[in-house]
């Protein structure tokens, strides 16, 4: 009888500890998602939107994207990865010379929600230095690789005078190589202040003119992330 009581008490204690852990985990997740320092959408009172581009690869498509943006007289924000920028500094310079805004996309494309404060800072700062030392540009917008961040990541960004930028809608063009799908994801229910995430891919280039055409025909002003805030 006593043995059964002891076992029952152990089970109850274990369940109680598990519930505390689950509650803490959920609270932390909600705290991260609700962090007011992280931007998911710009100013909804203006008709500005941004088709922002995250870059760690796709060199062969970047100049094609730049040409299309030029045709529509659109300036946007390219978030460049540091390790990519080191190897492609002339392309980074071309992006900037065409009048586009440069943002920070970390250095090694790590999931920064798994990093401590110091390593988060290193990822952001290394990328910052690549651009500042080669172009004289001090970036101030940070897009976490894979959208992976937590409170520590945001704290690190703030300590380096960066604003953390996420997205309102994701074309998922890196995975789904379908121009029609990319187009529909970019424009469906498009609203003021939307930040639309894309990447330099073949099918994104194929869809980009139609996306920009739709935006302009429907009264939106495609511009940089900064202009959307």
C-alpha positions as CSV (number, residue, x, y, z in Angstrom):
1,X,0.0,0.0,0.0
2,X,2.8,2.4,1.0
3,X,4.7,1.5,-2.1
4,X,1.7,2.3,-4.3
5,X,1.3,5.6,-2.6
6,X,4.9,6.5,-3.1
7,X,4.7,5.7,-6.8
8,X,1.5,7.7,-7.2
9,X,3.1,10.7,-5.5
10,X,6.1,10.4,-7.8
11,X,3.8,10.4,-10.9
12,X,1.9,13.5,-9.6
13,X,5.2,15.4,-9.0
14,X,6.5,14.5,-12.4
15,X,3.3,15.6,-14.1
16,X,3.4,18.9,-12.1
17,X,7.0,19.6,-13.2
18,X,6.1,18.8,-16.8
19,X,3.2,21.2,-16.7
20,X,5.4,24.0,-15.3
21,X,7.9,23.3,-18.1
22,X,5.2,23.4,-20.8
23,X,3.8,26.6,-19.3
24,X,7.2,28.3,-19.3
25,X,7.9,27.2,-22.8
26,X,4.6,28.5,-24.1
27,X,5.1,31.8,-22.2
28,X,8.5,32.2,-23.7
29,X,7.2,31.5,-27.2
30,X,4.4,34.1,-26.8
31,X,6.8,36.6,-25.3
32,X,9.1,36.2,-28.4
33,X,6.3,36.5,-30.9
34,X,4.8,39.5,-29.1
35,X,8.1,41.4,-28.9
36,X,7.1,44.9,-30.0
37,X,10.7,45.5,-31.1
38,X,10.2,43.1,-34.0
39,X,8.6,44.5,-37.2
40,X,6.2,42.3,-39.2
41,X,4.4,45.1,-41.0
42,X,5.0,48.7,-41.8
43,X,2.8,51.7,-41.4
44,X,-0.7,50.7,-42.5
45,X,-1.8,54.3,-42.9
46,X,0.4,54.7,-46.0
47,X,0.2,52.8,-49.3
48,X,3.9,51.8,-49.1
49,X,4.8,48.2,-49.4
50,X,8.1,46.4,-49.8
51,X,9.1,43.4,-51.8
52,X,12.2,42.7,-49.8
53,X,14.9,40.2,-51.0
54,X,17.0,38.0,-48.7
55,X,20.3,36.9,-50.4
56,X,22.7,34.1,-49.6
57,X,22.7,32.7,-53.2
58,X,21.1,33.2,-56.6
59,X,23.8,35.4,-58.1
60,X,22.7,34.6,-61.6
61,X,19.3,36.1,-61.0
62,X,20.1,39.3,-59.0
63,X,21.0,41.5,-62.0
64,X,17.8,40.4,-63.7
65,X,15.9,41.4,-60.6
66,X,17.7,44.7,-60.6
67,X,16.8,45.4,-64.2
68,X,13.1,44.7,-63.6
69,X,13.1,46.9,-60.5
70,X,14.7,49.6,-62.7
71,X,12.0,49.3,-65.4
72,X,9.3,50.0,-62.7
73,X,11.4,52.6,-61.0
74,X,11.2,50.6,-57.7
75,X,13.8,50.7,-55.0
76,X,13.7,47.9,-52.4
77,X,15.7,46.4,-49.6
78,X,18.2,43.6,-50.1
79,X,19.2,41.8,-46.9
80,X,22.6,40.3,-47.6
81,X,24.3,37.5,-45.9
82,X,27.8,38.3,-44.7
83,X,29.6,35.1,-45.9
84,X,27.9,35.6,-49.3
85,X,28.8,39.3,-49.5
86,X,32.5,38.6,-48.8
87,X,32.6,36.5,-52.0
88,X,30.4,38.8,-54.0
89,X,31.2,42.3,-52.9
90,X,31.0,43.7,-56.5
91,X,27.4,42.4,-56.7
92,X,26.6,44.1,-53.4
93,X,28.1,47.3,-54.7
94,X,25.9,47.0,-57.8
95,X,22.8,46.5,-55.7
96,X,23.6,49.6,-53.7
97,X,24.7,51.6,-56.8
98,X,21.2,50.9,-58.3
99,X,19.7,52.8,-55.4
100,X,18.5,49.9,-53.2
101,X,18.7,49.7,-49.5
102,X,21.0,47.2,-47.9
103,X,20.1,45.2,-44.8
104,X,21.9,42.7,-42.6
105,X,21.0,39.0,-42.9
106,X,23.6,37.6,-40.5
107,X,27.0,36.1,-41.5
108,X,26.7,32.3,-41.7
109,X,22.9,31.9,-42.0
110,X,22.6,30.3,-38.6
111,X,19.3,29.9,-36.6
112,X,20.0,32.7,-34.3
113,X,17.3,31.6,-31.8
114,X,19.8,28.8,-30.8
115,X,22.7,31.2,-30.2
116,X,23.8,33.0,-27.0
117,X,23.9,36.8,-26.8
118,X,27.6,37.0,-27.8
119,X,27.3,34.8,-30.8
120,X,24.2,36.6,-32.0
121,X,26.1,39.8,-31.8
122,X,29.0,38.3,-33.8
123,X,26.7,37.1,-36.6
124,X,25.2,40.6,-37.0
125,X,28.4,42.5,-36.5
126,X,30.5,40.5,-38.9
127,X,28.0,41.1,-41.7
128,X,27.8,44.8,-40.7
129,X,31.6,45.1,-41.0
130,X,31.7,43.5,-44.5
131,X,29.3,46.1,-45.9
132,X,30.6,49.1,-43.9
133,X,34.3,48.5,-44.7
134,X,33.6,47.9,-48.4
135,X,30.9,50.3,-49.1
136,X,30.9,52.8,-46.3
137,X,27.3,51.9,-45.5
138,X,26.1,51.5,-42.0
139,X,23.1,49.1,-42.2
140,X,20.4,49.3,-39.5
141,X,17.9,46.7,-40.4
142,X,18.4,43.0,-39.5
143,X,16.4,40.1,-41.0
144,X,17.1,36.9,-39.0
145,X,18.0,33.9,-41.2
146,X,15.1,31.6,-41.6
147,X,13.1,34.0,-39.5
148,X,14.6,32.3,-36.4
149,X,14.9,34.6,-33.4
150,X,14.2,34.9,-29.7
151,X,14.5,37.7,-27.1
152,X,18.3,37.2,-27.0
153,X,18.5,37.7,-30.7
154,X,16.5,40.9,-30.5
155,X,18.5,42.2,-27.5
156,X,21.7,41.6,-29.5
157,X,20.3,43.5,-32.5
158,X,19.3,46.4,-30.4
159,X,22.7,46.5,-28.7
160,X,24.2,47.0,-32.2
161,X,21.6,49.7,-33.2
162,X,19.6,47.3,-35.4
163,X,15.9,46.9,-35.8
164,X,14.7,43.3,-36.3
165,X,12.6,42.9,-39.5
166,X,10.4,39.9,-40.2
167,X,7.8,39.7,-42.9
168,X,4.0,40.1,-43.4
169,X,3.9,37.4,-46.1
170,X,6.3,34.9,-47.6
171,X,6.4,33.9,-51.2
172,X,8.4,30.7,-50.2
173,X,10.0,31.0,-53.6
174,X,13.2,29.3,-52.4
175,X,11.2,26.1,-52.0
176,X,8.3,26.3,-54.5
177,X,9.6,26.9,-58.0
178,X,6.3,28.0,-59.5
179,X,5.9,31.5,-60.9
180,X,2.2,31.5,-60.6
181,X,2.3,30.4,-57.0
182,X,4.9,33.0,-56.1
183,X,2.8,35.7,-57.8
184,X,-0.3,34.7,-55.9
185,X,1.4,34.6,-52.6
186,X,2.9,38.0,-53.2
187,X,-0.3,39.8,-54.2
188,X,-3.2,38.0,-52.5
189,X,-4.9,40.4,-50.0
190,X,-2.0,42.8,-50.4
191,X,-2.3,45.6,-47.8
192,X,-0.7,48.9,-46.8
193,X,2.6,48.4,-45.0
194,X,3.1,44.8,-46.1
195,X,6.6,43.4,-46.2
196,X,6.7,40.6,-48.8
197,X,9.7,38.2,-48.6
198,X,11.3,36.9,-51.7
199,X,14.7,35.6,-52.9
200,X,16.7,35.7,-56.1
201,X,15.4,32.6,-57.9
202,X,14.5,31.9,-61.5
203,X,10.8,31.7,-60.9
204,X,10.8,34.9,-58.8
205,X,12.4,36.7,-61.7
206,X,9.7,35.3,-63.9
207,X,6.9,36.5,-61.6
208,X,8.4,39.8,-60.6
209,X,7.2,42.1,-63.4
210,X,3.6,40.9,-62.9
211,X,3.9,41.4,-59.1
212,X,5.1,45.0,-59.6
213,X,2.5,45.6,-62.2
214,X,-0.3,44.4,-59.9
215,X,1.0,46.5,-57.0
216,X,1.2,49.7,-59.0
217,X,-2.1,49.2,-60.7
218,X,-3.8,48.7,-57.4
219,X,-2.5,51.9,-55.8
220,X,0.5,50.6,-53.8
221,X,3.9,52.2,-53.8
222,X,6.6,49.5,-53.7
223,X,9.6,50.9,-51.8
224,X,12.2,50.1,-49.2
225,X,11.6,48.7,-45.8
226,X,12.7,51.9,-44.2
227,X,10.1,53.9,-46.2
228,X,7.4,51.4,-45.0
229,X,8.1,52.0,-41.3
